[in-house]
Amino acid sequence: MSLEGLFWVALVSMFPFTELRFGIPLGIFEGKVALPFGFEFQGFGLPLLPVFLVAVLANIFAGILVFFLLDKTVHLFLRFKFVAKIYNFLVKRVQRKSKKYMDMYGGLGLALFIAIPLPGTGAWTGALAAYVFGMDFRKFAVADAMGVTAAGIIVSAAFAGLFSII
């Protein structure tokens, strides 16, 4: 098994926009894997279980890190007008996308929102949503772990099934 491959799976799984939705396919497929913004990676053809574990753990860690950093640093950056403008845009977008889940189900709603394997959802957006809605760290960490694990299962099942059909 390639440690370099698992390193790249972890790294891709921690980035916004890609997260584990691209980290898992990158790890399990052989050949070229297209990523957003025109990037391509050579797939590593690794076994599903270690790829799943590394991608899920890295993505959970990324969400927790983002939540922690938002809580500790956002006030420092909001002094800059262009940062405040971007932040306000993102906050409005996150509120619009996640509010119904948060209102209906609280932490479980956030976990469901994180679990949806589509662009604009995931641990990064979930961390911002939890921060914006004032969720405490412990509740967010549980929701993050549940949502990312569910997303990992969905993505793994979809790509492992697709891979076996091909």
C-alpha positions in Angstrom: 0.0 0.0 0.0 1.3 3.4 -0.9 1.8 5.9 2.0 2.2 8.6 -0.5 -1.2 7.8 -2.0 -2.8 7.9 1.5 -1.1 11.2 2.2 -2.7 12.7 -1.0 -6.1 11.2 -0.1 -5.8 12.9 3.3 -4.7 16.2 1.8 -7.4 16.3 -0.9 -10.0 15.3 1.7 -9.1 18.3 3.9 -9.5 20.9 1.2 -12.7 22.9 0.7 -14.7 22.0 -2.5 -12.9 18.6 -2.8 -13.2 17.1 0.6 -13.6 13.3 0.7 -16.0 13.5 -2.3 -12.8 13.6 -4.4 -10.4 12.1 -1.9 -12.0 8.7 -1.9 -12.2 8.3 -5.7 -8.6 9.6 -5.9 -7.5 6.8 -3.6 -9.5 3.9 -5.1 -9.4 4.5 -8.8 -6.4 3.8 -11.0 -5.7 6.1 -13.9 -6.4 9.9 -14.0 -8.9 11.5 -11.7 -10.3 14.9 -12.6 -10.6 17.5 -9.8 -12.2 20.9 -9.9 -10.5 23.9 -11.5 -8.9 21.7 -14.2 -6.6 19.7 -11.9 -5.9 16.1 -12.6 -4.4 13.5 -10.3 -3.2 10.0 -11.0 -5.4 7.7 -9.0 -3.6 5.4 -6.6 -5.7 2.2 -6.9 -5.6 1.6 -3.1 -7.9 -0.7 -1.1 -11.2 0.9 -0.1 -11.0 0.5 3.6 -7.8 2.4 4.3 -8.8 5.1 1.8 -12.2 5.4 3.5 -10.6 5.6 7.0 -8.0 8.2 6.0 -10.4 10.3 4.0 -13.1 10.4 6.7 -10.6 11.1 9.5 -8.9 13.9 7.5 -12.3 15.5 6.6 -13.5 15.3 10.2 -10.3 16.9 11.3 -10.6 19.7 8.7 -14.2 20.5 9.9 -13.1 20.7 13.5 -10.1 22.8 12.6 -12.2 25.2 10.6 -14.7 25.6 13.4 -12.0 26.2 15.9 -10.2 28.7 13.7 -13.4 30.6 12.9 -14.2 30.9 16.6 -10.7 32.2 17.4 -9.9 34.4 14.5 -12.9 35.6 12.5 -13.2 38.8 14.4 -9.6 39.7 13.5 -10.2 39.5 9.8 -13.6 41.2 9.7 -11.8 44.5 10.2 -10.9 44.4 6.5 -13.7 45.4 4.2 -13.1 42.9 1.4 -12.8 40.0 3.9 -16.0 41.2 5.6 -17.8 41.3 2.3 -16.7 37.8 1.4 -17.6 36.5 4.9 -21.0 38.1 4.7 -21.7 36.6 1.3 -20.6 33.1 2.6 -22.7 33.5 5.8 -25.8 34.4 3.8 -25.3 31.5 1.5 -24.7 29.0 4.3 -27.7 30.3 6.2 -29.9 29.9 3.2 -28.7 26.4 2.4 -28.6 25.0 6.0 -31.2 26.9 7.9 -34.0 24.4 7.2 -31.9 21.5 8.4 -30.8 23.3 11.5 -34.3 24.5 12.4 -35.9 21.1 11.9 -33.3 18.8 13.4 -30.6 20.8 15.2 -27.3 18.9 15.4 -28.8 16.0 13.5 -29.8 18.4 10.8 -26.3 19.7 10.5 -25.0 16.1 10.3 -27.5 15.5 7.4 -26.4 18.7 5.7 -22.7 17.7 6.0 -23.6 14.1 4.7 -25.0 15.3 1.4 -22.2 14.6 -1.0 -22.7 17.6 -3.2 -20.6 20.7 -3.8 -21.4 23.4 -1.2 -22.1 21.0 1.6 -19.6 19.1 3.7 -17.4 19.7 6.8 -16.2 23.2 5.8 -19.7 24.6 5.1 -21.0 22.7 8.1 -18.4 24.3 10.3 -19.3 27.7 9.1 -23.0 27.0 9.6 -22.4 25.7 13.1 -20.4 28.9 13.9 -23.0 31.2 12.4 -25.9 29.5 14.3 -23.9 29.5 17.5 -23.6 25.8 18.0 -21.2 24.7 20.7 -18.0 22.9 19.8 -19.0 19.5 21.2 -22.3 19.4 19.3 -20.6 20.4 16.2 -17.8 17.8 16.6 -20.5 15.1 16.9 -22.5 16.4 13.9 -19.3 16.7 11.9 -18.2 13.2 12.7 -21.6 11.7 11.9 -22.1 13.7 8.7 -18.6 13.1 7.3 -18.8 9.4 8.1 -22.2 9.2 6.3 -20.8 11.1 3.3 -17.8 8.7 3.3 -20.1 5.7 3.2 -22.3 7.2 0.4 -19.3 8.2 -1.7 -17.5 4.9 -1.1 -20.6 2.9 -2.0 -21.2 4.9 -5.1 -17.7 4.8 -6.4 -16.9 1.2 -5.3 -20.1 0.1 -7.0 -19.4 2.1 -10.1 -15.8 0.8 -10.2 -17.0 -2.8 -9.9 -19.5 -2.3 -12.8 -16.8 -0.8 -15.0 
